[in-house]
């Protein structure tokens, strides 16, 4: 198992939804392309529903992690892109996403509002970096 340290720097507000700093040591770094809300057949899941799309995106990240011999606990950084982001959307995303990090320290995280993704029905895309032995 890689060694991950989730640091809480003094002078920075502690937010339980993400870690400001994660240091990682392990044998492999895994880069996962942005995942969107499609199933194995390429069909949209949760059209128009941000919570459902976030859940599907996180499940897709899980499939990618598993293929690389890793789990959600190996994620050190995620970047989330949300179409038409407004602050009131953050709790929806956070609730759906937090279920996948339950019982563990969350990764470092960045959330970016965008005007569009590659397909008009996609509301959210998440990419990840993980470290594993």
N, C-alpha and C positions, 0 to 999 in steps of 0.2 A: 504494500500500500504506500502510495506517495505521502510525503510529509507536507501538509498544508497548514499554514499559520494564518489565521484571520486576525489581523491587527486592528486595534481600536486606538488610533492616534489621539493624543490629547490635543485639544483645540478644534476637533471635528465632532459634530453632532453624531451620536450613535443612532442609527436607524436600523431597526430589526429586520427590515426587508432586504438589506444588502450589506456587504462588507466594503469599507472604503479601500482596504488594502488586503491582498492575499498574496503571501509568498508561497511558492511551490517548488518542491524538489522531487524528481522522479525520473524514470528512464525515458519516458515518451511524452511528447506534447501532441495533443490531438486537436486539430482545427476542424470545426463543424460548420459547414456552409449554412447560411440563413435558411431556416426551415419555415415553411408556411403551412396553412391549414388545408392540406390535401391528404387523402388516404392513399393506400398502396396502389390503387388504380388511377390515381391522379384526379380524383373527384374532390370538389370543394366540400369541406366539412364545416357546418355552422355558418352558412352564408348569412351575412348581416348581423351575426351574434359574436361580439368581441370575446366574451367569456368562453364560449364554445371553441372559437378559433384559437384562443390562447391555450386551452387544454390540449387541443389536437397538435398544436405546434410543440408543446412540451413533450407530448407522447412521441412525436417524430424525433425530437432530440434524443429521447430515450432509446429509440431504435438505432440511431446513429452511434450513440455511446456504447450500446451493447455490441454492435458490430466491431467496435474498436477495443472490446474487452474492458469497458469502463462503465461507470454508473453516474448518476447525478452528483454523488458525493465527490467525484473527480473534477467537476466543473470549477474552474477558478475565475472565469470571466464570461459574462453574457452581454450582448448588445441587443436591445429590443428596438425595433422600428415600428411605429404606429401611425397609420394613416389618419390625418386630421386630428392629431393629439390635442386633448384639452385636459386640464388637471382633474376633472371629474371622472376621467377614464382610468386613472391610476389605481384606484381601489379595485376595479373590475379585473384589471390585469394582475394586480398583486394577489388577489384572492385565488385566482386560477393557478398562478405560478407557484405560490407558496406551498401548495399541497405537495409539490414535487421535491421540496427542500425541507419538509417537515422533520424535525428532530436533528437537524444539522445546521451548521453555520451557512448562511447564504453566500453565494459567490460575489465578487466584485461585479458591478452592474452599471450599465449606461442605458438610458431610455431616450430615444430620439423621435421627435415628431416629424413626419414626412408628408408630402402632398400626395404621393402615390407609390405603390409597389409595382412589381412586374406584371401583375394581372389585376384588373379592376375589382374583383371580388375579394381579394386578400386584404384584410384589415391590419394584420400584424405579421412580423417576421422576426425571428430570433436566431442569432448565431452564437456559437459558444466555443470557448477554448477550455480544454481539460488537460490534466496531467495524470499519468498513470505509470505504474511500473511495468 
